[in-house]
């Protein structure tokens, strides 16, 4: 029997373990190679897939951009074709001497329809081209009457007619334009630095439009929507804002004080402006004093003596009222004032203006003292076109003619449409107030005695119609 010692046993066991580990490593080596190749192949495949996907996405993006570009170019080409066709068609009409072209003709209606259809398909730069073409051919140039082409409801949103300050001197032809864009939609448009004297934007939608540094003198903005409009540094001298909406606009009180009329205008603070009285000092309260009588400025005294006097309502009444009254020994005292209507000539000729006259009177019922009012319509050369006489009911048949108008205390008002009455040539209106008393040998006025005949609240207002 052979016995192994301890060392021999340990050595045998170590060899055995060594052989086992070696075999294990060989096996692992054999297994790891394909596994590593598999993992690498998988990773490469994933990376390739992502790359291919990215390339496909890039190809799709490029294709989409190309299609968009193609569509854009096609749209632009179509717009250019439409614009060219429109300009060519209008040029043909304008050059045809056999075609009668006025604002009431069928041709004008056809051109309007074609223009509105064209504008709705145009972008802002091409809209500008259309407007400049129409203006140059005088189809939308404003004059004493309406333009030949009516652009009411035309889509002119985002129209840019502005000029930069540096380029104004190079564009003298278009720097000043008196254009007719009545009733057009001009939302977010720009007329910066333009001279738009006497242009017509009445009833137009001008929300958010830029009029910075523009000359807007004598421009018609009546009934226009001007909310959030920029008027910084603009000149609005004698501009017409009747019934316009100026809410939240940047126009200042100083600018508005130079406007021709703010009749019914919604102001930037959302308040509504009152109708302006064109008669200066028509309210005796403005010049009255309880210590002495004062003749009102801006009136011309033609006979006797008239003053704004402090008149107690009754002996028991603490409050008093001022009125115009004669202060003289004369049987007749008269004063007059002239109202200039030259700034309203365009509106008179277009039948868009009427005037209202109002006056309050007292002390005329007994017929001993009375007031006669004359309203004389005069042309620019001073010719009397019409004389309207207004008499009290108590003396009409005796003193005034059969064509005279009649008033009864305490209030008289008259509204006159100069266009309908064929008085469009009226350039001014003379208002004459005559205080009379019947001759009576038993009653004479002593020095300082005040008659019982009064008038007050004399007003003449111009009302503009759309």
C-alpha positions as MATLAB code, in Angstrom:
seq = 'XXXXXXXXXXXXXXXXXXXXXXXXXXXXXXXXXXXXXXXXXXXXXXXXXXXXXXXXXXXXXXXXXXXXXXXXXXXXXXXXXXXXXXXXXXXXXXXXXXXXXXXXXXXXXXXXXXXXXXXXXXXXXXXXXXXXXXXXXXXXXXXXXXXXXXXXXXXXXXXXXXXXXXXXXXXXXXXXXXXXXXXXXXXXXXXXXXXXXXXXXXXXXXXXXXXXXXXXXXXXXXXXXXXXXXXXXXXXXXXXXXXXXXXXXXXXXXXXXXXXXXXXXXXXXXXXXXXXXXXXXXXXXXXXXXXXXXXXXXXXXXXXXXXXXXXXXXXXXXXXXXXXXXXXXXXXXXXXXXXXXXXXXXXXXXXXXXXXXXXXXXXXXXXXXXXXXXXXXXXXXXXXXXXXXXXXXXXXXXXXXXXXXXXXXXXXXXXXXXXXXXXXXXXXXXXXXXXXXXXXXXXXXXXXXXXXXXXXXXXXXXXXXX';
ca = [
       0.000    0.000    0.000;
       1.339    3.328   -1.125;
       0.777    6.302    1.088;
       0.919    9.891   -0.259;
       2.270   12.568    1.906;
       0.508   15.892    2.605;
       2.576   17.936    0.155;
       1.909   15.541   -2.676;
      -1.787   15.756   -2.057;
      -1.807   19.580   -2.069;
       0.207   19.671   -5.306;
      -2.196   17.307   -6.996;
      -5.138   19.418   -5.924;
      -3.476   22.635   -7.209;
      -2.803   21.084  -10.592;
      -6.345   19.990  -10.807;
      -7.684   23.488   -9.994;
      -5.246   25.029  -12.451;
      -6.433   22.757  -15.209;
     -10.029   23.614  -14.402;
      -9.462   27.414  -14.458;
      -7.493   27.117  -17.672;
     -10.310   25.193  -19.262;
     -12.824   27.704  -17.971;
     -10.863   30.623  -19.444;
     -10.606   28.796  -22.770;
     -14.320   28.194  -22.743;
     -15.020   31.810  -21.809;
     -12.664   32.947  -24.540;
     -14.472   30.858  -27.058;
     -17.817   32.239  -25.868;
     -16.776   35.894  -25.517;
     -15.573   36.313  -29.091;
     -18.919   35.685  -30.751;
     -20.672   37.523  -27.918;
     -18.440   40.586  -28.418;
     -18.942   40.391  -32.146;
     -22.679   40.125  -31.604;
     -22.772   43.119  -29.287;
     -20.582   45.156  -31.640;
     -22.730   44.156  -34.574;
     -25.861   45.115  -32.649;
     -24.417   48.484  -31.659;
     -23.297   49.169  -35.191;
     -26.723   48.152  -36.452;
     -28.458   50.493  -33.984;
     -26.119   53.319  -34.907;
     -26.690   52.688  -38.599;
     -30.438   52.599  -38.037;
     -30.312   55.960  -36.243;
     -28.125   57.394  -38.971;
     -30.475   56.117  -41.629;
     -33.449   57.537  -39.728;
     -31.726   60.888  -39.393;
     -30.886   60.858  -43.079;
     -34.492   60.014  -43.905;
     -35.686   62.845  -41.664;
     -33.231   65.203  -43.347;
     -34.422   64.025  -46.731;
     -38.045   64.539  -45.687;
     -37.214   67.986  -44.285;
     -35.372   68.948  -47.452;
     -38.235   67.619  -49.540;
     -40.772   69.562  -47.442;
     -38.727   72.745  -47.698;
     -38.387   72.191  -51.392;
     -42.124   71.679  -51.712;
     -42.746   74.789  -49.591;
     -40.325   76.711  -51.734;
     -42.008   75.410  -54.862;
     -45.434   76.334  -53.471;
     -44.147   79.771  -52.418;
     -42.629   80.394  -55.842;
     -45.813   79.177  -57.493;
     -47.936   81.446  -55.283;
     -45.634   84.391  -55.940;
     -45.685   83.678  -59.645;
     -49.485   83.488  -59.568;
     -49.707   86.773  -57.628;
     -47.317   88.361  -60.077;
     -49.406   87.066  -62.961;
     -52.616   88.385  -61.370;
     -50.989   91.775  -60.717;
     -49.585   92.003  -64.245;
     -52.941   91.040  -65.747;
     -54.737   93.593  -63.557;
     -52.346   96.409  -64.498;
     -52.525   95.476  -68.178;
     -56.328   95.353  -68.175;
     -56.637   98.732  -66.461;
     -54.045  100.278  -68.752;
     -56.045   99.063  -71.753;
     -59.243  100.607  -70.351;
     -57.581  103.902  -69.539;
     -56.010  104.205  -72.973;
     -59.228  103.411  -74.821;
     -60.599  106.794  -75.889;
     -64.011  105.305  -76.635;
     -64.614  104.377  -72.994;
     -66.323  106.962  -70.778;
     -64.647  106.771  -67.385;
     -66.376  108.512  -64.483;
     -67.423  107.539  -60.985;
     -70.991  106.684  -62.058;
     -70.162  104.655  -65.153;
     -70.435  100.890  -65.533;
     -66.708  100.819  -66.286;
     -66.002  102.303  -62.864;
     -68.046   99.534  -61.227;
     -66.189   96.874  -63.210;
     -62.822   98.350  -62.247;
     -63.883   98.520  -58.590;
     -64.900   94.840  -58.588;
     -61.706   93.804  -60.331;
     -59.596   95.911  -57.961;
     -61.188   94.502  -54.804;
     -60.789   90.938  -56.125;
     -57.151   91.586  -56.958;
     -56.282   93.251  -53.646;
     -57.589   90.363  -51.562;
     -55.062   88.075  -53.311;
     -52.118   90.443  -52.911;
     -49.472   90.710  -50.194;
     -48.520   94.074  -48.671;
     -45.790   95.034  -51.216;
     -48.063   94.321  -54.183;
     -50.965   96.179  -52.537;
     -48.645   99.172  -52.449;
     -48.022   98.763  -56.184;
     -51.755   98.689  -56.882;
     -52.401  101.791  -54.774;
     -49.565  103.739  -56.387;
     -50.829  102.752  -59.848;
     -54.384  103.850  -59.032;
     -53.111  107.100  -57.557;
     -50.808  107.886  -60.469;
     -53.662  107.345  -62.904;
     -55.813  109.682  -60.738;
     -58.411  106.997  -60.069;
     -58.152  107.442  -56.287;
     -56.814  110.973  -56.210;
     -59.020  113.140  -54.070;
     -60.492  116.345  -55.421;
     -63.595  118.408  -54.715;
     -65.729  115.343  -55.459;
     -65.391  111.610  -54.990;
     -62.577  109.698  -56.667;
     -63.324  107.753  -59.850;
     -62.837  104.395  -58.105;
     -64.550  103.659  -54.808;
     -62.344  101.473  -52.566;
     -64.941  101.045  -49.837;
     -64.368   97.644  -48.123;
     -61.072   97.126  -49.970;
     -58.599   94.843  -48.153;
     -55.549   97.056  -47.614;
     -54.472   95.684  -44.247;
     -50.731   95.979  -43.520;
     -50.282   98.413  -46.420;
     -46.909  100.134  -46.051;
     -46.896  103.576  -47.661;
     -44.310  104.969  -45.266;
     -41.127  106.783  -46.170;
     -37.981  106.743  -44.100;
     -36.722  110.161  -43.080;
     -33.488  109.641  -45.025;
     -35.334  108.839  -48.265;
     -37.925  111.636  -48.249;
     -35.825  113.940  -50.423;
     -35.503  111.174  -53.056;
     -39.260  110.537  -53.296;
     -40.770  113.973  -53.862;
     -43.327  112.486  -56.281;
     -44.900  110.374  -53.554;
     -44.027  112.418  -50.504;
     -47.281  114.369  -50.812;
     -50.379  112.446  -51.840;
     -54.019  113.504  -51.514;
     -55.527  110.061  -51.674;
     -59.101  108.741  -51.450;
     -59.323  105.590  -49.287;
     -62.796  106.080  -47.874;
     -64.168  102.996  -46.121;
     -61.107  100.828  -46.812;
     -59.667   98.354  -44.313;
     -56.170   99.600  -43.399;
     -55.510   97.752  -40.157;
     -51.848   97.906  -39.043;
     -50.851   99.976  -42.068;
     -48.204  102.694  -42.118;
     -48.080  106.209  -43.566;
     -45.090  107.382  -41.572;
     -43.508  110.633  -42.838;
     -46.154  111.026  -45.548;
     -47.757  114.337  -46.528;
     -51.428  113.387  -46.812;
     -52.983  116.863  -47.004;
     -56.703  116.746  -47.907;
     -56.752  112.939  -48.119;
     -59.969  111.060  -47.316;
     -59.912  108.246  -44.726;
     -63.542  108.653  -43.660;
     -65.198  105.425  -42.450;
     -61.888  103.568  -42.876;
     -60.691  100.919  -40.428;
     -57.313  102.282  -39.290;
     -56.787  100.351  -36.067;
     -53.094  100.218  -35.166;
     -52.027  102.347  -38.153;
     -48.808  104.377  -37.940;
     -49.084  108.093  -38.777;
     -45.882  109.173  -37.048;
     -44.472  112.454  -38.412;
     -47.183  112.512  -41.106;
     -48.766  115.750  -42.310;
     -52.496  115.126  -41.866;
     -53.734  118.692  -42.293;
     -57.298  118.882  -43.691;
     -57.567  115.067  -43.749;
     -61.065  113.607  -43.382;
     -61.116  111.013  -40.585;
     -64.881  111.256  -39.975;
     -66.440  107.969  -38.790;
     -63.018  106.286  -38.981;
     -61.889  103.610  -36.508;
     -58.605  104.977  -35.120;
     -58.152  103.035  -31.896;
     -54.517  102.307  -30.958;
     -53.371  104.503  -33.851;
     -49.978  106.222  -33.592;
     -50.174  110.007  -34.102;
     -46.866  110.934  -32.477;
     -45.415  114.138  -33.986;
     -48.183  114.201  -36.641;
     -49.747  117.451  -37.862;
     -53.555  117.243  -37.635;
     -54.304  120.915  -38.297;
     -57.903  121.305  -39.566;
     -58.313  117.533  -39.738;
     -61.887  116.306  -39.411;
     -62.507  113.716  -36.676;
     -66.316  113.837  -36.571;
     -67.655  110.623  -34.973;
     -64.217  108.983  -35.223;
     -63.067  106.490  -32.593;
     -59.719  107.642  -31.135;
     -59.792  105.396  -28.076;
     -56.318  104.440  -26.834;
     -54.636  106.357  -29.658;
     -51.516  108.435  -28.989;
     -52.987  111.752  -30.160;
     -52.584  114.584  -27.630;
     -54.944  117.318  -26.454;
     -52.609  119.860  -28.052;
     -52.940  118.121  -31.413;
     -56.730  117.824  -31.078;
     -57.011  121.557  -30.338;
     -55.854  122.238  -33.925;
     -58.425  119.918  -35.554;
     -61.339  121.341  -37.544;
     -64.047  119.410  -35.722;
     -64.366  116.767  -33.009;
     -68.132  116.427  -33.326;
     -69.149  113.224  -31.536;
     -65.556  111.969  -31.464;
     -64.621  109.219  -28.998;
     -61.465  110.644  -27.443;
     -58.389  108.649  -26.309;
     -59.778  108.591  -22.745;
     -63.077  107.138  -24.110;
     -65.028  110.361  -23.437;
     -67.198  111.796  -26.241;
     -66.381  115.288  -27.524;
     -69.222  117.856  -27.724;
     -70.292  119.633  -30.911;
     -68.319  122.851  -31.408;
     -70.135  126.187  -31.491;
     -68.757  128.218  -34.421;
     -70.157  131.449  -32.974;
     -67.665  133.140  -30.706;
     -69.068  134.347  -27.364;
     -72.606  133.223  -28.114;
     -73.136  132.552  -24.405;
     -73.541  135.749  -22.372;
     -72.339  133.955  -19.251;
     -68.804  134.062  -20.669;
     -68.654  137.881  -20.588;
     -71.139  138.835  -17.890;
     -70.507  140.713  -14.655;
     -72.965  141.700  -11.925;
     -71.174  145.033  -11.527;
     -71.264  146.376  -15.089;
     -72.482  145.601  -18.603;
     -69.950  144.302  -21.137;
     -70.258  144.193  -24.932;
     -69.267  140.700  -26.118;
     -66.033  140.413  -28.155;
     -66.161  138.943  -31.699;
     -69.521  140.631  -32.265;
     -69.806  143.856  -34.267;
     -72.220  146.505  -33.018;
     -74.023  148.127  -35.962;
     -76.581  150.241  -34.116;
     -77.536  151.287  -30.608;
     -75.969  149.581  -27.607;
     -76.026  145.910  -26.614;
     -74.303  144.264  -23.680;
     -74.135  141.063  -21.712;
     -76.092  141.998  -18.587;
     -76.813  140.398  -15.238;
     -80.542  139.665  -15.187;
     -82.258  138.493  -11.971;
     -84.786  135.745  -12.562;
     -87.084  137.188   -9.920;
     -86.884  139.485   -6.913;
     -87.046  136.532   -4.571;
     -84.466  134.472   -6.475;
     -80.865  134.622   -5.308;
     -79.416  133.142   -8.499;
     -79.114  135.341  -11.571;
     -78.647  134.761  -15.279;
     -76.704  136.663  -17.925;
     -78.217  137.531  -21.298;
     -77.679  139.884  -24.233;
     -79.881  142.953  -24.021;
     -80.018  146.496  -25.523;
     -78.934  149.435  -23.349;
     -79.792  152.629  -25.228;
     -82.443  155.196  -26.131;
     -82.503  153.844  -29.674;
     -85.507  152.048  -31.051;
     -83.137  149.655  -32.822;
     -79.971  148.003  -31.494;
     -78.167  145.450  -33.615;
     -75.061  143.308  -33.600;
     -73.709  140.747  -36.034;
     -71.003  138.115  -36.419;
     -69.714  136.236  -39.486;
     -69.020  132.488  -39.433;
     -66.487  131.338  -42.033;
     -67.355  128.029  -43.755;
     -64.432  127.876  -46.214;
     -62.896  124.936  -44.339;
     -66.087  122.951  -44.997;
     -66.302  123.604  -48.756;
     -65.503  120.011  -49.778;
     -68.176  118.616  -47.498;
     -70.724  121.188  -48.658;
     -70.174  120.220  -52.293;
     -70.429  116.531  -51.463;
     -73.748  117.002  -49.673;
     -72.320  115.803  -46.376;
     -72.884  118.926  -44.283;
     -75.798  120.719  -42.681;
     -75.799  123.431  -40.057;
     -77.907  124.006  -36.986;
     -78.754  127.404  -35.496;
     -80.119  127.804  -31.974;
     -81.023  130.779  -29.773;
     -83.008  131.365  -26.565;
     -85.199  134.478  -26.234;
     -87.467  136.181  -23.713;
     -89.506  139.358  -23.338;
     -91.002  139.351  -26.844;
     -94.495  138.069  -26.189;
     -96.209  141.420  -25.589;
     -95.113  142.798  -28.954;
     -93.706  146.032  -27.483;
     -90.136  144.738  -27.602;
     -88.952  141.960  -29.867;
     -85.916  140.385  -31.515;
     -85.410  139.724  -35.225;
     -82.701  137.349  -36.444;
     -81.244  137.396  -39.953;
     -79.130  134.545  -41.309;
     -77.454  135.615  -44.551;
     -75.709  133.023  -46.707;
     -72.895  134.663  -48.658;
     -70.639  133.376  -51.418;
     -66.873  133.807  -51.353;
     -67.211  137.124  -53.230;
     -69.726  138.460  -50.693;
     -72.870  137.945  -52.745;
     -75.980  137.199  -50.684;
     -77.281  133.772  -51.739;
     -80.148  133.631  -49.268;
     -81.481  135.661  -46.354;
     -83.438  133.834  -43.677;
     -85.442  136.150  -41.386;
     -86.730  134.830  -38.065;
     -89.450  136.838  -36.281;
     -91.509  136.440  -33.117;
     -95.052  135.171  -33.511;
     -96.419  138.364  -31.927;
     -95.312  140.662  -34.785;
     -94.790  138.375  -37.785;
     -97.725  139.522  -39.878;
     -97.145  143.173  -39.008;
     -93.362  143.535  -39.241;
     -91.916  140.537  -41.119;
     -92.602  139.131  -44.558;
     -94.745  136.110  -45.331;
     -91.653  133.982  -46.016;
     -90.142  134.655  -42.608;
     -89.714  131.908  -40.056;
     -91.492  132.259  -36.729;
     -90.241  131.620  -33.223;
     -92.020  131.354  -29.917;
     -90.238  131.805  -26.636;
     -88.119  130.544  -25.106;
     -86.199  128.574  -27.735;
     -85.759  128.538  -31.501;
     -83.754  126.091  -33.624;
     -83.183  125.699  -37.346;
     -81.446  122.951  -39.328;
     -80.482  123.735  -42.901;
     -79.035  121.436  -45.547;
     -77.183  123.768  -47.917;
     -76.710  120.995  -50.486;
     -80.390  120.118  -50.790;
     -81.283  123.813  -50.887;
     -78.772  124.412  -53.682;
     -76.632  126.723  -51.534;
     -73.352  124.807  -51.800;
     -71.556  128.033  -52.741;
     -72.071  129.357  -49.230;
     -68.664  130.431  -47.936;
     -69.853  132.232  -44.817;
     -72.978  132.965  -42.809;
     -73.740  136.381  -41.290;
     -75.746  136.207  -38.060;
     -77.529  139.472  -37.266;
     -79.408  139.999  -33.985;
     -81.740  143.037  -33.999;
     -83.494  144.337  -30.856;
     -86.487  146.523  -31.705;
     -89.196  148.378  -29.824;
     -92.323  149.863  -31.288;
     -92.476  153.634  -31.398;
     -94.568  154.913  -28.510;
     -94.517  158.631  -27.629;
     -95.655  157.853  -24.107;
     -92.767  155.467  -23.342;
     -89.133  156.429  -23.719;
     -86.106  154.774  -22.231;
     -84.245  156.708  -19.597;
     -80.461  156.610  -19.320;
     -79.337  153.208  -18.078;
     -82.763  151.677  -18.246;
     -82.659  148.022  -19.347;
     -85.388  146.684  -21.584;
     -87.117  143.442  -20.852;
     -86.018  141.806  -24.131;
     -83.187  139.294  -23.944;
     -81.453  136.614  -25.994;
     -78.725  134.131  -25.148;
     -77.119  130.782  -26.004;
     -76.602  131.714  -29.647;
     -75.033  128.771  -31.471;
     -74.249  127.671  -34.990;
     -73.026  124.093  -35.346;
     -71.826  122.214  -38.397;
     -73.016  118.609  -38.579;
     -71.161  116.185  -40.803;
     -72.900  113.202  -42.334;
     -71.234  109.937  -43.453;
];
